[in-house]
Amino acid sequence: NHARFNASLSSTFWGIGVTYILSYGFGDLSVALGYDTVTIQNIVVRNQEFGLSLDEPSTPFYYLDCDGILGMAYPGVGIGGYNTLLQNMLQQGQLPEPIFSFYYSRDSTYSYDGEVILGGVDPQLYSGEVLWAPVVQELYWKIGIEEFSIGLAATGWCSQGCHGIVDTGTFLLTIPGQFMPAFLQALGVEETNYGMLLLQFVVDCSNVPSMPTLYFAISGAQLPLPPSVYVLKNDGVCTVGVESTYVPSASGQPLWILGNVFLRQYYSIFDMANNRVGFALSA
């Protein structure tokens, strides 16, 4: 179902006879480690460590559209003793500056769904000022959330502080599990189980314009997420694009994941030199 890498056809590949179990929020993957040259357009990274999956569990890997996963978090999330692609890009002088940024199209098509800019930002892809939030733990791209509001009503859920992982590898907006019942009740959402599919939170499509805007207070500013963004429409069925956070909170603070539902609204900039994440309204 996916394109495969044939090590025997690469004159620059060398295996090191080491296998490793990679643990993701949605399952584990066994990989054999090796080195090769990685090329992304005009960026060439030599002797890049990566893992070749020997076996592909059906859920969810078989059903993913992608042929592999390129981790862009901090080295602490990766395999100890091996450089991430971003580390090697910087060490080998392949980036003009230690920044990368993401743009997701709100009207995505099969031929264009967005862009990742390695080594900078594209001002044409966002409008207004960039809001910067410091990284609170150099593991994931984790920032502080000071408050979460549903419409004009502050929930107080983050009165003791919340953390949010900014993650392009998570499709939905994830909410700390203890807040999920109150969140769904505030939005008037029904839980519907579609056969073998995951639990979905269905709303009447005609009610979407009157649903409340969500607000995240980050670095002293309010970042709104309107219902037109957090409600997903598929085959005439409207669902709220949320799920419970599946990553445990190491700090004990309620943990959110600002996934693609959030990042379609906000252009995101990952500043490795200053350990901060920037947000600007997507163009």
C-alpha positions as YAML, in Angstrom:
chain: A
units: angstrom
residues:
- id: 1
  name: ASN
  ca: [0.00, 0.00, 0.00]
- id: 2
  name: HIS
  ca: [3.01, 2.30, 0.50]
- id: 3
  name: ALA
  ca: [6.20, 3.12, -1.37]
- id: 4
  name: ARG
  ca: [9.09, 1.15, 0.08]
- id: 5
  name: PHE
  ca: [12.79, 1.82, 0.50]
- id: 6
  name: ASN
  ca: [15.03, -0.82, -1.04]
- id: 7
  name: ALA
  ca: [18.35, -0.57, 0.77]
- id: 8
  name: SER
  ca: [20.12, -2.78, -1.77]
- id: 9
  name: LEU
  ca: [19.48, -0.21, -4.53]
- id: 10
  name: SER
  ca: [21.21, 2.61, -2.59]
- id: 11
  name: SER
  ca: [24.99, 2.77, -2.90]
- id: 12
  name: THR
  ca: [25.13, 5.23, 0.02]
- id: 13
  name: PHE
  ca: [23.06, 3.21, 2.50]
- id: 14
  name: TRP
  ca: [24.66, 1.33, 5.35]
- id: 15
  name: GLY
  ca: [22.85, -0.61, 8.03]
- id: 16
  name: ILE
  ca: [24.18, -0.87, 11.56]
- id: 17
  name: GLY
  ca: [22.42, -4.03, 12.72]
- id: 18
  name: VAL
  ca: [20.42, -2.27, 15.41]
- id: 19
  name: THR
  ca: [16.65, -2.58, 15.83]
- id: 20
  name: TYR
  ca: [14.47, -0.31, 17.92]
- id: 21
  name: ILE
  ca: [10.84, -0.01, 19.00]
- id: 22
  name: LEU
  ca: [9.36, 3.43, 18.25]
- id: 23
  name: SER
  ca: [6.36, 4.26, 20.41]
- id: 24
  name: TYR
  ca: [3.73, 6.65, 19.08]
- id: 25
  name: GLY
  ca: [0.52, 7.87, 20.67]
- id: 26
  name: PHE
  ca: [-1.38, 5.47, 18.42]
- id: 27
  name: GLY
  ca: [0.86, 2.37, 18.40]
- id: 28
  name: ASP
  ca: [4.36, 0.92, 18.23]
- id: 29
  name: LEU
  ca: [6.63, 0.29, 15.26]
- id: 30
  name: SER
  ca: [9.72, -1.93, 15.03]
- id: 31
  name: VAL
  ca: [12.51, -0.44, 12.91]
- id: 32
  name: ALA
  ca: [16.00, -1.37, 11.75]
- id: 33
  name: LEU
  ca: [18.38, 1.56, 11.97]
- id: 34
  name: GLY
  ca: [20.63, 2.66, 9.13]
- id: 35
  name: TYR
  ca: [22.27, 5.67, 7.48]
- id: 36
  name: ASP
  ca: [21.81, 7.26, 4.09]
- id: 37
  name: THR
  ca: [21.77, 10.58, 2.25]
- id: 38
  name: VAL
  ca: [18.45, 12.45, 2.59]
- id: 39
  name: THR
  ca: [17.49, 15.00, -0.04]
- id: 40
  name: ILE
  ca: [14.60, 17.47, 0.29]
- id: 41
  name: GLN
  ca: [14.59, 19.69, -2.81]
- id: 42
  name: ASN
  ca: [17.93, 21.54, -2.61]
- id: 43
  name: ILE
  ca: [18.74, 20.38, 0.94]
- id: 44
  name: VAL
  ca: [21.17, 17.45, 1.08]
- id: 45
  name: VAL
  ca: [21.88, 15.78, 4.43]
- id: 46
  name: ARG
  ca: [24.58, 13.12, 4.50]
- id: 47
  name: ASN
  ca: [24.83, 10.20, 6.93]
- id: 48
  name: GLN
  ca: [21.32, 10.67, 8.26]
- id: 49
  name: GLU
  ca: [20.17, 8.05, 10.73]
- id: 50
  name: PHE
  ca: [16.69, 6.69, 10.13]
- id: 51
  name: GLY
  ca: [14.55, 3.66, 10.84]
- id: 52
  name: LEU
  ca: [13.17, 1.17, 8.32]
- id: 53
  name: SER
  ca: [9.92, -0.42, 9.43]
- id: 54
  name: LEU
  ca: [10.21, -4.19, 9.11]
- id: 55
  name: ASP
  ca: [6.57, -4.87, 9.73]
- id: 56
  name: GLU
  ca: [3.57, -2.58, 9.38]
- id: 57
  name: PRO
  ca: [0.80, -2.96, 11.97]
- id: 58
  name: SER
  ca: [-2.56, -2.48, 10.28]
- id: 59
  name: THR
  ca: [-3.81, 0.13, 12.74]
- id: 60
  name: PRO
  ca: [-3.16, 2.87, 12.05]
- id: 61
  name: PHE
  ca: [-0.01, 2.66, 9.92]
- id: 62
  name: TYR
  ca: [-1.41, 0.65, 7.01]
- id: 63
  name: TYR
  ca: [-4.24, 3.14, 6.57]
- id: 64
  name: LEU
  ca: [-2.09, 6.28, 6.72]
- id: 65
  name: ASP
  ca: [-1.50, 8.07, 3.42]
- id: 66
  name: CYS
  ca: [2.14, 8.78, 4.23]
- id: 67
  name: ASP
  ca: [5.01, 6.39, 3.46]
- id: 68
  name: GLY
  ca: [6.94, 7.40, 6.58]
- id: 69
  name: ILE
  ca: [7.19, 9.78, 9.49]
- id: 70
  name: LEU
  ca: [9.66, 12.66, 9.71]
- id: 71
  name: GLY
  ca: [10.02, 13.70, 13.34]
- id: 72
  name: MET
  ca: [10.66, 17.41, 13.91]
- id: 73
  name: ALA
  ca: [10.41, 17.56, 17.70]
- id: 74
  name: TYR
  ca: [13.37, 17.95, 20.05]
- id: 75
  name: PRO
  ca: [16.07, 15.23, 20.13]
- id: 76
  name: GLY
  ca: [14.72, 13.97, 23.47]
- id: 77
  name: VAL
  ca: [11.74, 12.47, 21.64]
- id: 78
  name: GLY
  ca: [14.04, 10.65, 19.20]
- id: 79
  name: ILE
  ca: [16.36, 7.70, 19.71]
- id: 80
  name: GLY
  ca: [19.19, 8.54, 22.11]
- id: 81
  name: GLY
  ca: [22.64, 8.83, 20.56]
- id: 82
  name: TYR
  ca: [21.39, 9.54, 17.03]
- id: 83
  name: ASN
  ca: [20.91, 12.92, 15.40]
- id: 84
  name: THR
  ca: [17.51, 14.02, 14.17]
- id: 85
  name: LEU
  ca: [17.22, 15.29, 10.61]
- id: 86
  name: LEU
  ca: [16.97, 18.87, 11.88]
- id: 87
  name: GLN
  ca: [20.11, 18.49, 13.99]
- id: 88
  name: ASN
  ca: [22.01, 17.24, 10.96]
- id: 89
  name: MET
  ca: [20.61, 19.99, 8.72]
- id: 90
  name: LEU
  ca: [21.95, 22.58, 11.16]
- id: 91
  name: GLN
  ca: [25.30, 20.87, 11.74]
- id: 92
  name: GLN
  ca: [25.84, 20.45, 7.99]
- id: 93
  name: GLY
  ca: [24.89, 24.07, 7.27]
- id: 94
  name: GLN
  ca: [21.83, 23.24, 5.18]
- id: 95
  name: LEU
  ca: [19.41, 25.78, 6.69]
- id: 96
  name: PRO
  ca: [19.74, 29.58, 6.27]
- id: 97
  name: GLU
  ca: [18.42, 29.97, 9.81]
- id: 98
  name: PRO
  ca: [17.30, 27.49, 12.51]
- id: 99
  name: ILE
  ca: [13.57, 27.90, 11.86]
- id: 100
  name: PHE
  ca: [10.87, 25.89, 10.12]
- id: 101
  name: SER
  ca: [7.23, 26.77, 9.59]
- id: 102
  name: PHE
  ca: [3.95, 25.19, 8.50]
- id: 103
  name: TYR
  ca: [1.01, 26.41, 6.47]
- id: 104
  name: TYR
  ca: [-2.17, 24.37, 6.05]
- id: 105
  name: SER
  ca: [-4.65, 25.36, 3.38]
- id: 106
  name: ARG
  ca: [-8.19, 25.82, 4.68]
- id: 107
  name: ASP
  ca: [-9.50, 24.77, 1.25]
- id: 108
  name: SER
  ca: [-7.22, 21.80, 0.77]
- id: 109
  name: THR
  ca: [-7.29, 19.82, -2.45]
- id: 110
  name: TYR
  ca: [-5.57, 16.63, -3.49]
- id: 111
  name: SER
  ca: [-2.92, 18.64, -5.32]
- id: 112
  name: TYR
  ca: [-2.36, 21.31, -2.64]
- id: 113
  name: ASP
  ca: [-2.80, 20.92, 1.07]
- id: 114
  name: GLY
  ca: [-0.19, 23.31, 2.42]
- id: 115
  name: GLU
  ca: [3.53, 23.93, 2.73]
- id: 116
  name: VAL
  ca: [6.44, 23.36, 5.08]
- id: 117
  name: ILE
  ca: [9.23, 25.93, 4.85]
- id: 118
  name: LEU
  ca: [12.59, 24.67, 6.10]
- id: 119
  name: GLY
  ca: [14.94, 27.42, 7.22]
- id: 120
  name: GLY
  ca: [12.51, 30.34, 7.34]
- id: 121
  name: VAL
  ca: [9.00, 31.71, 6.95]
- id: 122
  name: ASP
  ca: [6.86, 32.87, 4.02]
- id: 123
  name: PRO
  ca: [5.12, 36.18, 4.87]
- id: 124
  name: GLN
  ca: [2.67, 35.63, 2.01]
- id: 125
  name: LEU
  ca: [1.16, 32.71, 3.90]
- id: 126
  name: TYR
  ca: [0.02, 34.68, 6.96]
- id: 127
  name: SER
  ca: [-1.30, 38.09, 7.93]
- id: 128
  name: GLY
  ca: [-0.79, 40.36, 10.93]
- id: 129
  name: GLU
  ca: [1.76, 40.11, 13.72]
- id: 130
  name: VAL
  ca: [3.41, 36.92, 14.92]
- id: 131
  name: LEU
  ca: [2.59, 35.94, 18.51]
- id: 132
  name: TRP
  ca: [5.53, 34.17, 20.18]
- id: 133
  name: ALA
  ca: [5.18, 31.61, 22.96]
- id: 134
  name: PRO
  ca: [8.23, 30.17, 24.77]
- id: 135
  name: VAL
  ca: [8.73, 26.41, 24.84]
- id: 136
  name: VAL
  ca: [8.23, 25.19, 28.43]
- id: 137
  name: GLN
  ca: [9.92, 21.81, 27.97]
- id: 138
  name: GLU
  ca: [12.40, 20.94, 25.22]
- id: 139
  name: LEU
  ca: [10.90, 17.59, 24.36]
- id: 140
  name: TYR
  ca: [7.81, 18.23, 22.30]
- id: 141
  name: TRP
  ca: [7.09, 21.76, 21.06]
- id: 142
  name: LYS
  ca: [5.18, 22.42, 24.29]
- id: 143
  name: ILE
  ca: [3.94, 25.88, 25.26]
- id: 144
  name: GLY
  ca: [1.87, 27.38, 28.08]
- id: 145
  name: ILE
  ca: [-1.89, 27.97, 27.82]
- id: 146
  name: GLU
  ca: [-3.17, 30.52, 30.31]
- id: 147
  name: GLU
  ca: [-6.92, 30.16, 29.79]
- id: 148
  name: PHE
  ca: [-9.46, 28.40, 27.62]
- id: 149
  name: SER
  ca: [-12.83, 30.00, 26.89]
- id: 150
  name: ILE
  ca: [-15.96, 28.71, 25.21]
- id: 151
  name: GLY
  ca: [-17.57, 31.75, 23.66]
- id: 152
  name: LEU
  ca: [-17.30, 34.62, 26.11]
- id: 153
  name: ALA
  ca: [-17.20, 32.31, 29.13]
- id: 154
  name: ALA
  ca: [-13.77, 31.52, 30.58]
- id: 155
  name: THR
  ca: [-13.75, 27.92, 31.81]
- id: 156
  name: GLY
  ca: [-11.08, 28.35, 34.47]
- id: 157
  name: TRP
  ca: [-9.67, 24.97, 33.43]
- id: 158
  name: CYS
  ca: [-6.20, 26.46, 33.08]
- id: 159
  name: SER
  ca: [-6.28, 28.59, 36.24]
- id: 160
  name: GLN
  ca: [-3.34, 26.52, 37.55]
- id: 161
  name: GLY
  ca: [-1.73, 26.50, 34.11]
- id: 162
  name: CYS
  ca: [-2.12, 24.22, 31.09]
- id: 163
  name: HIS
  ca: [0.38, 22.97, 28.55]
- id: 164
  name: GLY
  ca: [-0.19, 22.63, 24.82]
- id: 165
  name: ILE
  ca: [1.88, 20.53, 22.42]
- id: 166
  name: VAL
  ca: [1.97, 22.13, 18.97]
- id: 167
  name: ASP
  ca: [1.95, 19.07, 16.73]
- id: 168
  name: THR
  ca: [1.49, 18.73, 12.98]
- id: 169
  name: GLY
  ca: [1.38, 14.95, 13.44]
- id: 170
  name: THR
  ca: [-1.94, 15.15, 15.30]
- id: 171
  name: PHE
  ca: [-4.95, 15.77, 13.10]
- id: 172
  name: LEU
  ca: [-7.51, 16.85, 15.70]
- id: 173
  name: LEU
  ca: [-7.54, 19.23, 18.63]
- id: 174
  name: THR
  ca: [-7.03, 17.13, 21.74]
- id: 175
  name: ILE
  ca: [-8.57, 18.14, 25.06]
- id: 176
  name: PRO
  ca: [-7.51, 16.94, 28.54]
- id: 177
  name: GLY
  ca: [-9.77, 14.00, 29.32]
- id: 178
  name: GLN
  ca: [-11.12, 15.46, 32.56]
- id: 179
  name: PHE
  ca: [-12.59, 18.42, 30.65]
- id: 180
  name: MET
  ca: [-14.15, 16.49, 27.80]
- id: 181
  name: PRO
  ca: [-17.65, 15.90, 29.29]
- id: 182
  name: ALA
  ca: [-18.08, 19.58, 30.22]
- id: 183
  name: PHE
  ca: [-16.75, 20.66, 26.82]
- id: 184
  name: LEU
  ca: [-19.19, 18.46, 24.91]
- id: 185
  name: GLN
  ca: [-22.08, 19.56, 27.10]
- id: 186
  name: ALA
  ca: [-21.24, 23.25, 26.51]
- id: 187
  name: LEU
  ca: [-21.33, 22.65, 22.76]
- id: 188
  name: GLY
  ca: [-24.45, 20.47, 22.84]
- id: 189
  name: VAL
  ca: [-22.66, 17.58, 21.16]
- id: 190
  name: GLU
  ca: [-23.90, 14.01, 20.85]
- id: 191
  name: GLU
  ca: [-21.51, 11.07, 21.00]
- id: 192
  name: THR
  ca: [-22.08, 8.75, 18.06]
- id: 193
  name: ASN
  ca: [-20.31, 5.49, 17.38]
- id: 194
  name: TYR
  ca: [-20.19, 4.73, 13.65]
- id: 195
  name: GLY
  ca: [-19.72, 0.96, 13.52]
- id: 196
  name: MET
  ca: [-16.00, 0.20, 13.53]
- id: 197
  name: LEU
  ca: [-15.03, 3.87, 13.39]
- id: 198
  name: LEU
  ca: [-13.84, 5.83, 16.39]
- id: 199
  name: LEU
  ca: [-16.27, 7.67, 18.60]
- id: 200
  name: GLN
  ca: [-17.38, 10.83, 16.83]
- id: 201
  name: PHE
  ca: [-18.99, 13.99, 18.16]
- id: 202
  name: VAL
  ca: [-21.82, 14.84, 15.79]
- id: 203
  name: VAL
  ca: [-23.59, 18.18, 15.48]
- id: 204
  name: ASP
  ca: [-26.37, 19.41, 13.23]
- id: 205
  name: CYS
  ca: [-24.66, 21.11, 10.29]
- id: 206
  name: SER
  ca: [-27.29, 23.86, 10.27]
- id: 207
  name: ASN
  ca: [-26.33, 24.77, 13.84]
- id: 208
  name: VAL
  ca: [-22.62, 25.28, 13.12]
- id: 209
  name: PRO
  ca: [-22.80, 29.07, 12.45]
- id: 210
  name: SER
  ca: [-24.39, 29.64, 15.85]
- id: 211
  name: MET
  ca: [-21.91, 27.50, 17.80]
- id: 212
  name: PRO
  ca: [-19.46, 29.33, 20.10]
- id: 213
  name: THR
  ca: [-15.94, 30.37, 19.14]
- id: 214
  name: LEU
  ca: [-13.21, 28.76, 21.24]
- id: 215
  name: TYR
  ca: [-10.44, 30.97, 22.64]
- id: 216
  name: PHE
  ca: [-6.95, 30.00, 23.75]
- id: 217
  name: ALA
  ca: [-5.10, 32.56, 25.88]
- id: 218
  name: ILE
  ca: [-1.43, 32.23, 24.91]
- id: 219
  name: SER
  ca: [1.32, 34.72, 25.80]
- id: 220
  name: GLY
  ca: [-1.27, 37.24, 26.96]
- id: 221
  name: ALA
  ca: [-3.27, 37.19, 23.69]
- id: 222
  name: GLN
  ca: [-6.54, 35.49, 22.74]
- id: 223
  name: LEU
  ca: [-6.33, 33.12, 19.78]
- id: 224
  name: PRO
  ca: [-9.87, 32.42, 18.51]
- id: 225
  name: LEU
  ca: [-10.91, 29.15, 16.86]
- id: 226
  name: PRO
  ca: [-14.32, 29.63, 15.18]
- id: 227
  name: PRO
  ca: [-16.76, 26.75, 14.65]
- id: 228
  name: SER
  ca: [-16.14, 26.90, 10.90]
- id: 229
  name: VAL
  ca: [-12.62, 25.66, 11.72]
- id: 230
  name: TYR
  ca: [-13.15, 23.17, 14.57]
- id: 231
  name: VAL
  ca: [-16.24, 21.51, 13.03]
- id: 232
  name: LEU
  ca: [-15.38, 19.09, 10.22]
- id: 233
  name: LYS
  ca: [-17.83, 18.24, 7.47]
- id: 234
  name: ASN
  ca: [-17.53, 14.92, 5.70]
- id: 235
  name: ASP
  ca: [-20.18, 13.40, 3.41]
- id: 236
  name: GLY
  ca: [-22.82, 15.72, 4.84]
- id: 237
  name: VAL
  ca: [-22.02, 14.77, 8.46]
- id: 238
  name: CYS
  ca: [-20.65, 17.47, 10.78]
- id: 239
  name: THR
  ca: [-18.40, 16.44, 13.66]
- id: 240
  name: VAL
  ca: [-16.45, 18.43, 16.22]
- id: 241
  name: GLY
  ca: [-12.75, 17.83, 15.49]
- id: 242
  name: VAL
  ca: [-11.68, 16.93, 19.01]
- id: 243
  name: GLU
  ca: [-10.54, 13.90, 20.98]
- id: 244
  name: SER
  ca: [-9.12, 13.23, 24.44]
- id: 245
  name: THR
  ca: [-5.39, 13.81, 24.81]
- id: 246
  name: TYR
  ca: [-3.64, 10.45, 24.45]
- id: 247
  name: VAL
  ca: [-0.22, 11.59, 25.76]
- id: 248
  name: PRO
  ca: [0.30, 11.51, 29.55]
- id: 249
  name: SER
  ca: [1.16, 14.83, 31.17]
- id: 250
  name: ALA
  ca: [4.65, 14.55, 32.66]
- id: 251
  name: SER
  ca: [4.24, 17.83, 34.56]
- id: 252
  name: GLY
  ca: [0.78, 17.09, 35.93]
- id: 253
  name: GLN
  ca: [-0.67, 20.15, 34.22]
- id: 254
  name: PRO
  ca: [-3.66, 19.57, 31.90]
- id: 255
  name: LEU
  ca: [-2.26, 18.77, 28.46]
- id: 256
  name: TRP
  ca: [-3.72, 19.82, 25.12]
- id: 257
  name: ILE
  ca: [-2.45, 19.04, 21.64]
- id: 258
  name: LEU
  ca: [-2.87, 21.82, 19.10]
- id: 259
  name: GLY
  ca: [-3.12, 19.64, 16.02]
- id: 260
  name: ASN
  ca: [-4.03, 20.35, 12.42]
- id: 261
  name: VAL
  ca: [-7.53, 21.60, 13.29]
- id: 262
  name: PHE
  ca: [-5.85, 24.45, 15.16]
- id: 263
  name: LEU
  ca: [-2.97, 24.85, 12.70]
- id: 264
  name: ARG
  ca: [-5.26, 25.38, 9.72]
- id: 265
  name: GLN
  ca: [-6.24, 28.64, 11.36]
- id: 266
  name: TYR
  ca: [-2.74, 29.65, 12.48]
- id: 267
  name: TYR
  ca: [0.50, 29.62, 10.52]
- id: 268
  name: SER
  ca: [3.06, 28.11, 12.91]
- id: 269
  name: ILE
  ca: [6.75, 28.96, 13.21]
- id: 270
  name: PHE
  ca: [9.16, 26.74, 15.12]
- id: 271
  name: ASP
  ca: [12.21, 28.72, 16.24]
- id: 272
  name: MET
  ca: [14.94, 26.30, 17.33]
- id: 273
  name: ALA
  ca: [17.49, 29.00, 18.23]
- id: 274
  name: ASN
  ca: [15.17, 30.76, 20.68]
- id: 275
  name: ASN
  ca: [13.05, 27.77, 21.76]
- id: 276
  name: ARG
  ca: [9.74, 29.39, 20.92]
- id: 277
  name: VAL
  ca: [6.71, 28.85, 18.72]
- id: 278
  name: GLY
  ca: [5.12, 31.63, 16.70]
- id: 279
  name: PHE
  ca: [1.49, 31.88, 15.56]
- id: 280
  name: ALA
  ca: [0.01, 34.19, 12.93]
- id: 281
  name: LEU
  ca: [-3.38, 34.13, 11.22]
- id: 282
  name: SER
  ca: [-3.15, 31.95, 8.11]
- id: 283
  name: ALA
  ca: [-3.66, 33.69, 4.78]
...
